[in-house]
Amino acid sequence: MATIIYQSNTGSSKKYAEMLSEKLSLPVYSLSQAESVNPDEEIIFFGWVMAGDIQGLSQLRQKFSNIKCICAVGITTNEKNSAEVKEKNSVTEPFFALPGDFHIDKLKGMYKMMMSMMIKMLKSKLKEKPAAESEKIMTIFENGVDQVSEDKLDGVIEFLG
């Protein structure tokens, strides 16, 4: 039996982890609650992506070596972005990129400050040279987006058999 562990900031990774837990009847823990999980347990990990880093993955790898798959939850999940995230995080395990929700008002502390700065930079960049992908991201940043849904787990469920 596998165990689901997640690291979440605004709740998207947690939502996916809990959906999968319910669907497959697997135990689920936040990374901070995973002390009681056997270190040899097979792990399905959900972590949120910030600046290409899968949050919580390095801490997870320090405790668990039997990682069945990694699910990275981010604002964008295109093929190029997914390949960059895999490479940056040295992911060799089966990998799934899942779209997460984004609402700047849900962010706290330094994350909110960093995203506010990034949005300002992107706005000024778009004034100079509009780009379709950047405009799409800007719309998400300004208006928020809800992308988490159970159907996005189909590939993960199929992989887990």
C-alpha positions as a Markdown table, in Angstrom:
| # | Residue | x | y | z |
|---|---|---|---|---|
| 1 | Met | 0.0 | 0.0 | 0.0 |
| 2 | Ala | 1.2 | 3.5 | -0.8 |
| 3 | Thr | 0.9 | 6.7 | 1.3 |
| 4 | Ile | 0.2 | 10.1 | -0.1 |
| 5 | Ile | 2.3 | 13.0 | 1.2 |
| 6 | Tyr | 1.8 | 16.7 | 0.1 |
| 7 | Gln | 3.4 | 20.1 | 0.6 |
| 8 | Ser | 0.9 | 22.9 | 0.0 |
| 9 | Asn | 0.8 | 26.7 | 0.2 |
| 10 | Thr | -2.6 | 27.9 | -1.0 |
| 11 | Gly | -4.3 | 24.5 | -0.9 |
| 12 | Ser | -4.1 | 23.1 | -4.5 |
| 13 | Ser | -1.6 | 20.3 | -3.7 |
| 14 | Lys | -3.6 | 19.4 | -0.6 |
| 15 | Lys | -6.9 | 19.3 | -2.6 |
| 16 | Tyr | -5.3 | 16.9 | -5.2 |
| 17 | Ala | -3.8 | 14.7 | -2.5 |
| 18 | Glu | -7.1 | 14.5 | -0.6 |
| 19 | Met | -9.0 | 13.7 | -3.9 |
| 20 | Leu | -6.6 | 10.9 | -4.7 |
| 21 | Ser | -6.7 | 9.6 | -1.1 |
| 22 | Glu | -10.5 | 9.4 | -1.3 |
| 23 | Lys | -10.5 | 7.9 | -4.8 |
| 24 | Leu | -8.0 | 5.1 | -3.9 |
| 25 | Ser | -8.5 | 4.8 | -0.2 |
| 26 | Leu | -4.9 | 5.7 | 0.6 |
| 27 | Pro | -3.7 | 7.5 | 3.7 |
| 28 | Val | -2.7 | 11.1 | 3.2 |
| 29 | Tyr | -0.4 | 13.4 | 5.3 |
| 30 | Ser | 1.0 | 16.8 | 4.9 |
| 31 | Leu | 4.8 | 16.7 | 4.8 |
| 32 | Ser | 5.0 | 18.2 | 8.3 |
| 33 | Gln | 2.7 | 15.4 | 9.7 |
| 34 | Ala | 4.6 | 12.6 | 8.0 |
| 35 | Glu | 6.9 | 11.7 | 10.9 |
| 36 | Ser | 4.8 | 8.6 | 11.7 |
| 37 | Val | 5.0 | 7.2 | 8.1 |
| 38 | Asn | 7.4 | 4.3 | 7.7 |
| 39 | Pro | 10.5 | 5.5 | 5.9 |
| 40 | Asp | 10.3 | 2.4 | 3.6 |
| 41 | Glu | 6.7 | 3.1 | 2.6 |
| 42 | Glu | 5.9 | 3.7 | -1.1 |
| 43 | Ile | 5.2 | 7.5 | -1.4 |
| 44 | Ile | 3.0 | 9.4 | -3.9 |
| 45 | Phe | 4.1 | 13.1 | -3.5 |
| 46 | Phe | 2.3 | 16.3 | -4.4 |
| 47 | Gly | 4.3 | 19.5 | -4.1 |
| 48 | Trp | 3.6 | 23.0 | -5.3 |
| 49 | Val | 6.0 | 24.7 | -7.8 |
| 50 | Met | 7.7 | 28.1 | -7.1 |
| 51 | Ala | 10.3 | 29.4 | -9.5 |
| 52 | Gly | 10.7 | 25.9 | -10.9 |
| 53 | Asp | 11.4 | 24.3 | -7.5 |
| 54 | Ile | 9.0 | 21.6 | -6.2 |
| 55 | Gln | 8.5 | 22.7 | -2.7 |
| 56 | Gly | 9.0 | 20.0 | -0.1 |
| 57 | Leu | 10.7 | 17.5 | -2.4 |
| 58 | Ser | 14.2 | 17.8 | -1.0 |
| 59 | Gln | 12.8 | 17.3 | 2.6 |
| 60 | Leu | 10.8 | 14.3 | 1.4 |
| 61 | Arg | 13.8 | 12.7 | -0.2 |
| 62 | Gln | 15.8 | 13.1 | 3.0 |
| 63 | Lys | 13.3 | 10.8 | 4.8 |
| 64 | Phe | 11.8 | 8.6 | 2.0 |
| 65 | Ser | 13.6 | 6.7 | -0.8 |
| 66 | Asn | 10.7 | 4.8 | -2.2 |
| 67 | Ile | 9.0 | 7.5 | -4.1 |
| 68 | Lys | 6.5 | 6.0 | -6.6 |
| 69 | Cys | 5.7 | 9.2 | -8.4 |
| 70 | Ile | 5.9 | 13.0 | -8.1 |
| 71 | Cys | 3.0 | 15.3 | -8.8 |
| 72 | Ala | 4.1 | 19.0 | -9.3 |
| 73 | Val | 1.3 | 21.5 | -8.9 |
| 74 | Gly | 1.7 | 24.8 | -10.6 |
| 75 | Ile | 0.0 | 27.7 | -12.4 |
| 76 | Thr | 1.1 | 26.4 | -15.8 |
| 77 | Thr | 1.8 | 22.9 | -16.9 |
| 78 | Asn | 2.9 | 23.0 | -20.5 |
| 79 | Glu | 5.4 | 20.5 | -21.8 |
| 80 | Lys | 8.4 | 22.9 | -21.8 |
| 81 | Asn | 7.7 | 24.1 | -18.3 |
| 82 | Ser | 7.3 | 20.5 | -17.1 |
| 83 | Ala | 10.6 | 19.4 | -18.6 |
| 84 | Glu | 12.3 | 22.4 | -16.9 |
| 85 | Val | 10.8 | 21.5 | -13.5 |
| 86 | Lys | 11.8 | 17.9 | -13.9 |
| 87 | Glu | 15.4 | 18.8 | -14.8 |
| 88 | Lys | 15.8 | 21.5 | -12.1 |
| 89 | Asn | 14.5 | 19.1 | -9.4 |
| 90 | Ser | 16.5 | 16.0 | -10.7 |
| 91 | Val | 13.2 | 14.1 | -11.1 |
| 92 | Thr | 13.8 | 10.5 | -12.3 |
| 93 | Glu | 10.6 | 9.1 | -10.9 |
| 94 | Pro | 7.3 | 9.1 | -12.9 |
| 95 | Phe | 6.2 | 12.7 | -13.0 |
| 96 | Phe | 2.9 | 14.4 | -13.4 |
| 97 | Ala | 2.4 | 18.2 | -13.8 |
| 98 | Leu | -1.0 | 19.3 | -12.5 |
| 99 | Pro | -2.6 | 22.7 | -12.9 |
| 100 | Gly | -3.3 | 24.5 | -9.6 |
| 101 | Asp | -5.5 | 27.3 | -8.4 |
| 102 | Phe | -4.0 | 30.8 | -8.1 |
| 103 | His | -5.4 | 33.7 | -6.1 |
| 104 | Ile | -2.9 | 36.2 | -4.9 |
| 105 | Asp | -5.0 | 37.0 | -1.9 |
| 106 | Lys | -4.5 | 33.5 | -0.6 |
| 107 | Leu | -0.7 | 33.9 | -0.6 |
| 108 | Lys | 1.0 | 34.9 | 2.7 |
| 109 | Gly | 4.2 | 36.7 | 3.7 |
| 110 | Met | 7.1 | 36.6 | 1.4 |
| 111 | Tyr | 5.3 | 34.6 | -1.3 |
| 112 | Lys | 2.7 | 37.3 | -1.7 |
| 113 | Met | 5.4 | 39.9 | -1.8 |
| 114 | Met | 7.4 | 38.0 | -4.4 |
| 115 | Met | 4.4 | 37.4 | -6.6 |
| 116 | Ser | 3.4 | 41.0 | -6.4 |
| 117 | Met | 6.8 | 42.0 | -7.6 |
| 118 | Met | 6.7 | 39.4 | -10.4 |
| 119 | Ile | 3.3 | 40.7 | -11.6 |
| 120 | Lys | 4.7 | 44.3 | -11.7 |
| 121 | Met | 7.7 | 43.1 | -13.7 |
| 122 | Leu | 5.5 | 41.1 | -16.1 |
| 123 | Lys | 3.2 | 44.1 | -16.6 |
| 124 | Ser | 6.1 | 46.4 | -17.6 |
| 125 | Lys | 7.5 | 43.6 | -19.9 |
| 126 | Leu | 4.1 | 43.2 | -21.6 |
| 127 | Lys | 4.0 | 47.0 | -22.4 |
| 128 | Glu | 7.3 | 46.7 | -24.3 |
| 129 | Lys | 6.6 | 43.4 | -26.1 |
| 130 | Pro | 3.3 | 41.6 | -25.8 |
| 131 | Ala | 3.5 | 37.8 | -25.9 |
| 132 | Ala | 0.5 | 35.5 | -25.9 |
| 133 | Glu | 1.8 | 33.2 | -23.1 |
| 134 | Ser | 2.7 | 36.1 | -20.9 |
| 135 | Glu | -0.7 | 37.8 | -21.5 |
| 136 | Lys | -2.4 | 34.5 | -20.5 |
| 137 | Ile | -0.3 | 34.3 | -17.3 |
| 138 | Met | -1.0 | 38.0 | -16.6 |
| 139 | Thr | -4.7 | 37.3 | -16.8 |
| 140 | Ile | -4.3 | 34.5 | -14.3 |
| 141 | Phe | -2.3 | 36.6 | -11.9 |
| 142 | Glu | -4.7 | 39.5 | -12.0 |
| 143 | Asn | -8.0 | 37.6 | -12.0 |
| 144 | Gly | -7.1 | 34.4 | -10.3 |
| 145 | Val | -7.9 | 30.9 | -11.6 |
| 146 | Asp | -9.5 | 27.7 | -10.3 |
| 147 | Gln | -7.9 | 24.7 | -12.1 |
| 148 | Val | -8.0 | 21.9 | -9.6 |
| 149 | Ser | -10.4 | 19.2 | -10.5 |
| 150 | Glu | -10.6 | 15.4 | -10.0 |
| 151 | Asp | -10.4 | 14.7 | -13.8 |
| 152 | Lys | -6.8 | 16.1 | -13.8 |
| 153 | Leu | -5.8 | 13.1 | -11.7 |
| 154 | Asp | -6.8 | 10.6 | -14.4 |
| 155 | Gly | -3.2 | 10.1 | -15.5 |
| 156 | Val | -2.0 | 9.6 | -12.0 |
| 157 | Ile | -4.8 | 7.1 | -11.3 |
| 158 | Glu | -4.1 | 5.2 | -14.5 |
| 159 | Phe | -0.4 | 5.0 | -13.6 |
| 160 | Leu | -1.1 | 3.7 | -10.1 |
| 161 | Gly | -3.3 | 1.1 | -11.6 |
